[in-house]
């Protein structure tokens, strides 16, 4: 008889517990702790800066010269690869939720690319009268850029490798062009190399005002104290021609050297370092899980 009473008591107690859990969820001890629920969502704000390398990809070529008795390809420019360093700096605003981060990273960005032309002027009647010229042209473009990334953390510890994908919109703030002329003069009677001083001109009118593209990369973050250190590498793929076709031949300073910008799209590799701070805290310590 006593066994039946005890069994009936446990059954009734279990039924009452289920009722309490439905009416008062706080009684359900299987729910995550308050701290665990809090750490599933976080806002981060901080500063980031870094360096970048740019490559200009010509999609249509132009020249200031119209060949008559030689191949058009001889007037084409030779572009550098990812060689000239640029820099960028800005802020990062990131919302984190369960391994995913949505990050806005407005920044001021300087990108550089270069190309060179080589020309030979010779005397049809006297082959010894020859002038070889090389024009090295360095372009410096300053953008106010607004990139947006979606990141995914591959682990959940203090050290978190991640992948990211996104896109960017950039507004041209300024542009300059530096031209260095070098060569060899065989016609002066004393053949030898020479070079001139760099010519630096404002070139903002040669480029359109906007640049857009997609981006992707990898990185790692490390949490310590109440701060997050972020290192990342990102590849940007420009999706529009940045040359202003209307002003291609507008710079009189460059008309004499036969320069005309090609239609180009930008490729960029960026390396960034960020210091982020959480905007929500638990007591005096923060531990991102």
C-alpha positions as CSV (number, residue, x, y, z in Angstrom):
1,X,0.0,0.0,0.0
2,X,2.8,2.4,0.9
3,X,4.5,1.7,-2.4
4,X,1.4,2.7,-4.3
5,X,1.1,6.0,-2.3
6,X,4.8,6.9,-3.0
7,X,4.4,6.2,-6.7
8,X,1.2,8.2,-6.9
9,X,3.1,11.1,-5.1
10,X,5.9,11.1,-7.6
11,X,3.5,11.1,-10.5
12,X,1.5,14.0,-9.1
13,X,4.7,15.9,-8.4
14,X,6.0,15.4,-12.0
15,X,2.6,16.6,-13.3
16,X,2.7,19.7,-11.1
17,X,6.3,20.5,-12.2
18,X,5.3,20.4,-15.9
19,X,2.4,22.8,-15.1
20,X,4.8,25.1,-13.3
21,X,7.3,25.0,-16.2
22,X,4.5,26.1,-18.6
23,X,3.1,28.8,-16.4
24,X,6.5,30.1,-15.1
25,X,9.3,29.4,-17.5
26,X,11.9,30.6,-14.9
27,X,11.4,27.3,-13.1
28,X,12.7,25.4,-16.1
29,X,16.3,24.7,-15.1
30,X,17.1,23.3,-18.6
31,X,17.1,26.9,-20.1
32,X,20.5,28.5,-20.8
33,X,22.0,30.6,-18.1
34,X,21.5,34.4,-18.3
35,X,25.2,34.9,-19.1
36,X,25.1,32.3,-21.9
37,X,22.1,33.9,-23.5
38,X,23.7,37.3,-23.2
39,X,26.9,36.2,-24.9
40,X,25.1,34.9,-27.9
41,X,24.6,38.5,-29.0
42,X,27.1,41.4,-28.9
43,X,27.8,44.8,-30.4
44,X,31.4,45.8,-31.2
45,X,32.9,49.2,-32.0
46,X,36.5,50.0,-32.7
47,X,39.3,51.3,-34.9
48,X,41.0,49.6,-37.8
49,X,43.8,50.4,-40.2
50,X,46.1,48.6,-42.6
51,X,47.9,48.5,-45.9
52,X,46.8,47.5,-49.4
53,X,48.1,46.6,-52.9
54,X,46.3,47.4,-56.1
55,X,46.3,46.1,-59.6
56,X,44.6,47.8,-62.5
57,X,43.1,45.4,-65.0
58,X,42.7,47.0,-68.5
59,X,39.4,46.0,-70.3
60,X,39.8,48.3,-73.3
61,X,42.9,50.1,-74.4
62,X,43.5,53.6,-75.7
63,X,46.4,55.7,-76.9
64,X,47.2,59.3,-77.7
65,X,48.9,58.2,-80.9
66,X,47.4,56.7,-84.1
67,X,50.0,54.4,-85.7
68,X,50.5,54.6,-89.5
69,X,53.4,52.3,-90.3
70,X,53.7,50.2,-87.1
71,X,51.6,47.9,-85.0
72,X,49.0,49.4,-82.6
73,X,50.1,47.0,-79.9
74,X,53.4,48.8,-79.6
75,X,51.6,51.8,-78.0
76,X,50.0,49.6,-75.3
77,X,50.8,50.2,-71.7
78,X,52.6,47.7,-69.4
79,X,50.9,47.6,-66.0
80,X,52.5,46.7,-62.7
81,X,51.0,44.0,-60.5
82,X,50.3,44.3,-56.8
83,X,53.4,46.3,-56.2
84,X,52.7,49.9,-55.0
85,X,51.6,50.1,-51.3
86,X,48.6,52.0,-50.2
87,X,47.0,52.5,-46.8
88,X,43.5,52.7,-45.2
89,X,42.1,53.7,-41.8
90,X,38.6,53.8,-40.4
91,X,36.1,52.4,-37.8
92,X,34.3,49.1,-37.5
93,X,30.8,48.6,-36.2
94,X,29.9,44.9,-35.8
95,X,26.8,43.0,-34.6
96,X,27.5,39.4,-33.5
97,X,24.9,36.6,-33.0
98,X,25.7,32.9,-32.6
99,X,28.8,32.8,-34.7
100,X,27.7,35.2,-37.4
101,X,28.9,38.9,-37.5
102,X,27.5,41.7,-39.6
103,X,30.2,44.3,-40.0
104,X,30.1,47.9,-41.4
105,X,33.7,49.3,-41.9
106,X,33.7,52.9,-43.3
107,X,37.3,54.0,-44.0
108,X,39.5,56.4,-45.9
109,X,41.5,54.5,-48.5
110,X,44.5,55.3,-50.6
111,X,45.1,53.0,-53.6
112,X,48.0,53.1,-56.1
113,X,48.6,51.6,-59.5
114,X,51.1,52.3,-62.3
115,X,52.0,51.6,-65.9
116,X,54.7,52.6,-68.3
117,X,54.9,53.3,-72.1
118,X,58.0,52.9,-74.2
119,X,58.5,54.8,-77.5
120,X,61.4,55.0,-80.0
121,X,61.8,57.9,-82.3
122,X,64.2,57.3,-85.2
123,X,65.4,59.0,-88.4
124,X,64.3,57.1,-91.5
125,X,67.4,58.5,-93.4
126,X,70.0,58.0,-90.6
127,X,69.6,55.1,-88.3
128,X,72.1,56.5,-85.8
129,X,69.6,59.3,-85.0
130,X,67.4,57.6,-82.4
131,X,65.7,58.6,-79.2
132,X,64.3,56.0,-76.7
133,X,61.8,57.3,-74.1
134,X,60.1,55.6,-71.2
135,X,57.2,57.1,-69.3
136,X,56.5,55.7,-65.8
137,X,53.1,56.8,-64.6
138,X,52.0,56.4,-61.0
139,X,48.4,56.9,-60.1
140,X,47.2,57.7,-56.5
141,X,43.5,57.5,-55.8
142,X,41.9,58.4,-52.5
143,X,38.4,57.0,-51.7
144,X,35.9,57.2,-48.9
145,X,34.8,53.6,-48.8
146,X,31.8,51.9,-47.1
147,X,32.3,48.1,-47.1
148,X,29.9,45.6,-45.5
149,X,30.9,42.1,-44.6
150,X,29.2,39.0,-43.2
151,X,31.6,36.9,-41.1
152,X,31.4,33.4,-39.7
153,X,33.5,32.2,-36.8
154,X,34.9,28.8,-37.3
155,X,35.5,28.2,-33.5
156,X,34.0,29.6,-30.3
157,X,37.1,30.1,-28.1
158,X,39.1,33.2,-27.4
159,X,41.0,32.6,-30.6
160,X,38.6,32.6,-33.5
161,X,39.5,32.1,-37.2
162,X,36.8,33.4,-39.5
163,X,35.8,33.7,-43.1
164,X,34.0,36.8,-44.6
165,X,32.2,37.9,-47.7
166,X,30.6,41.2,-48.7
167,X,30.8,44.2,-51.0
168,X,31.8,47.8,-51.0
169,X,30.8,51.2,-52.3
170,X,33.5,53.9,-52.6
171,X,33.4,57.6,-53.4
172,X,36.4,59.3,-55.0
173,X,37.9,62.0,-52.8
174,X,41.0,62.9,-54.7
175,X,43.4,61.6,-57.4
176,X,46.9,62.5,-58.5
177,X,49.2,61.3,-61.3
178,X,53.0,61.4,-61.3
179,X,55.0,61.0,-64.5
180,X,58.7,60.2,-64.7
181,X,60.5,60.4,-68.1
182,X,63.7,58.5,-68.7
183,X,65.4,57.5,-71.9
184,X,68.5,57.4,-74.1
185,X,69.4,60.0,-76.7
186,X,71.5,58.6,-79.5
187,X,71.0,61.7,-81.8
188,X,72.9,64.3,-79.7
189,X,76.3,62.9,-80.5
190,X,77.0,61.8,-76.9
191,X,74.7,58.8,-76.4
192,X,73.7,58.2,-72.8
193,X,70.7,57.8,-70.5
194,X,68.8,60.8,-69.0
195,X,65.9,61.4,-66.8
196,X,63.6,64.4,-66.0
197,X,62.0,65.6,-62.8
198,X,58.6,64.0,-62.0
199,X,55.5,65.7,-63.3
200,X,52.7,65.6,-60.7
201,X,49.2,66.7,-61.8
202,X,45.8,66.6,-60.3
203,X,43.9,63.8,-62.0
204,X,40.5,63.6,-60.3
205,X,38.7,64.5,-63.5
206,X,40.2,61.5,-65.2
207,X,38.3,59.1,-63.0
208,X,34.6,58.6,-62.3
209,X,33.3,59.4,-58.9
210,X,32.3,56.0,-57.7
211,X,33.7,52.5,-57.4
212,X,31.8,49.3,-56.5
213,X,32.7,45.7,-56.1
214,X,32.5,42.5,-54.1
215,X,35.0,41.2,-51.6
216,X,35.9,38.1,-49.6
217,X,38.7,37.1,-47.2
218,X,39.9,35.3,-44.1
219,X,41.0,36.4,-40.7
220,X,41.4,35.6,-37.0
221,X,40.3,37.4,-33.8
222,X,41.6,37.1,-30.3
223,X,39.7,38.2,-27.2
224,X,41.6,39.4,-24.1
225,X,40.6,41.6,-21.2
226,X,37.7,43.7,-22.6
227,X,39.0,44.0,-26.1
228,X,39.1,42.0,-29.4
229,X,42.1,42.1,-31.7
230,X,41.3,41.3,-35.3
231,X,43.7,40.5,-38.2
232,X,42.3,39.9,-41.7
233,X,43.2,39.7,-45.4
234,X,40.6,40.7,-48.0
235,X,40.5,40.5,-51.8
236,X,38.4,43.2,-53.5
237,X,37.1,42.7,-57.0
238,X,36.1,46.0,-58.7
239,X,33.0,45.6,-61.0
240,X,33.0,48.9,-62.9
241,X,35.3,50.9,-65.1
242,X,36.8,53.7,-63.1
243,X,38.0,55.8,-66.0
244,X,36.0,58.9,-67.0
245,X,35.7,58.4,-70.8
246,X,34.6,62.0,-71.4
247,X,37.8,63.4,-69.9
248,X,40.2,60.7,-71.4
249,X,42.0,63.3,-73.5
250,X,41.4,66.4,-71.4
251,X,44.8,66.8,-69.7
252,X,46.9,69.0,-71.9
253,X,50.0,68.2,-69.7
254,X,49.8,64.6,-71.0
255,X,48.8,65.2,-74.6
256,X,52.4,65.7,-75.6
257,X,53.5,62.3,-74.4
258,X,50.6,60.5,-76.0
259,X,49.0,59.4,-72.8
260,X,45.3,58.3,-72.6
261,X,43.8,56.2,-69.8
262,X,42.6,52.8,-70.7
263,X,39.3,51.5,-69.4
264,X,40.3,49.7,-66.2
265,X,38.8,47.7,-63.3
266,X,40.5,47.6,-59.9
267,X,41.7,44.6,-58.0
268,X,42.9,45.1,-54.5
269,X,44.4,43.0,-51.6
270,X,44.0,44.5,-48.2
271,X,45.6,43.6,-44.9
272,X,43.9,45.0,-41.8
273,X,44.4,45.2,-38.0
274,X,41.5,46.2,-35.7
275,X,40.9,46.9,-32.1
276,X,37.3,46.4,-31.1
277,X,35.5,46.9,-27.8
278,X,32.2,45.3,-26.7
279,X,29.3,47.7,-26.1
280,X,27.5,45.4,-23.6
281,X,29.1,44.0,-20.4
282,X,28.4,41.5,-17.7
283,X,29.5,42.8,-14.3
284,X,33.1,44.0,-14.8
285,X,34.4,41.3,-17.1
286,X,33.5,40.2,-20.6
287,X,34.1,36.7,-21.9
288,X,32.9,36.0,-25.5
289,X,31.7,32.4,-25.9
